[in-house]
């Protein structure tokens, strides 16, 4: 049979069972060890279920209330059924599909393998997600002449934000662009003087280690002439121009002051922003923390630092090797930042460079991950389709397949490992042998990357180590400083003019506790790492605290994950209508009055907005699966509307 017929037959069986709410029949379409990845379809969370028993337990209370229907193969060429020719699913069939729900539209991707015993095609992996909310689709390009936005109500919404994104890096800008497309008013708060300064402040050889087609922001791919690995300054400038092309409102030189508080009654925050010396109090309904996945620098406490006549710094403060030409450098740590900095110091002409490795490091050649990226994101394949294929594979399944290929991974890295071993560098393939990808997910957020398991891509350091231009001191730690160097725990010494700690970063939540307090951050839970289902902890999903969200990760992860973050119906579809809220806030805010105009509000009249808002309330997608709770929720919306109506009327007659 051809792949289309195979996929159609499976989808017919799966879709009919789902429509009927027949859990047993749905589960029967999976292989015994198959996986279901549920991204907001059956619950308002991100879940991965492995095996018949767990899938059954998950769907038991959720399948029928979800009311899935109208299953069909995805008609886009990039997601059409096809035979899989390589990798762990070789010989199988992959296919995208779509389906319907009462208030939402769904999308999915399935990978099928033929049962060796029965000959039936069963799903080894199914991913389902919310593609869009009916009535709240992404608005796409603005129609007509752009200046018309000044009179359409769009501009006031941009100035009077209902969601705050903290941080204008890749995560914050991705989230803000998604929210902007959903017409959710959003303000980005960035402490740096310019968007992109977090890149500009780092060492000059910093670059992305993932390819152009894989690593870009939502809605806006890099040009075809872009370098394969984006360098520091180009990446900084790209982030800055992204705020213009995506019409994002960013307050630079701004930071949220300590003491932010959440009011459960109004379901709003009260936060004070220091905007370049002026304090502004804001009351957003939601705060998205996108300040990166690392916290304060981790610098070990080493004795006698005060007697050292050289320079001591953390890798985060390293701005290039030029000041250390002809000097002796000791770099503590053996993962990616250490490798980049050691290579830069040697290239710039340091007299000696020594990398200090305490335990072992997971190192693979840069061609290993980039080869996978090129296969998954070939030129010409739309990013949305590539993301669907890539992220529809549950990480737990990817881990299982990676463990099966452990011996092959060691063999693939044989050449680069041989170069590294000449110096005594010790190597591993991750905590459990699954490789560097899972170390990044498990260890990145708030752990010391120089501890037992750390990871890095070799982008040339192996040659420097093999030639002796970079030396390795293995199995020791710094014991104390001396006037002109360091002493190690084995009592050996080394001359040094620079001691650089590439020892990672502490938990990102340490920074956030200074703003939001221990109770909020402790209740919110972890901001990175993997849970027992191998879903990312905290990010793109409800935290333990209302109105408080995490968004972080590499460019591809946040591009896809921000789609889930903004698909949460309950948080991000404003309680009444975004337009009505913008009228309300425009009347209150002097900053908006000039744009919108009191006269215009008065001429149109409050009744117009009242009618529009009432109609909207009845069309808001249900966020609950039982009617009684849904009715109660809509009643609260009407109460909010009454309150806003009175406040707007009072303001208009001042």
Secondary structure, DSSP 8 states (H G I E B T S, - for coil): --HHHHHHHHHHHHHHHHHHT-HHHHHHTEEEEEEEEEESSSSSSEEEEESHHHHHHHHHTTHHHH--EEEEE--SGGGS-EE--SSTTTTSEEEEEEEE-SSEEEEEEEEEEE-TTT--EEEEEEEEEEEEETT-----S--S-GGGHHHHTHHHHHHS-SEEEE--SHHHHHHHHHHHHTT--EEEE-SSSSTTHHHHTS-TT-B-SS-TTTS-BTTB---TTS-SS-BHHHHHHHHHHHHHHTT-EEE-SEEE-S--EEETTTTEEEEEEEETTEEEEE--SEEEE-S-S--SB-----BTGGG--SEEEEGGG---SGGGTT-EEEEE--SHHHHHHHHHHHHHT-SEEEEEESS-EEEEEHHHHHHHHHHHS-TTS-HHHHHHHHHTS-HHHHHHHHHHTHHHHHHHTHHHHHHHHTTT--EES-SSSS-HHHHHHHHTTTS-TTSSS-EEEESSHHHHHHHTSSEEEES--EEEEETTEEEETTS-EEE-SEEEE---B--THHHHHHHHHHHHHHHH--SSSB-TTS-BSSBTS--SSTTEEE--SSHHHHHHHHHHHTT-HHHHS-SS-HHHHHHHHHHH-HHHHHHH-HHHHHHH-HHHHHHHHHHHHHHS--SSSSHHHHHHHHHHHHHHHHHHHHHHHHHHT-
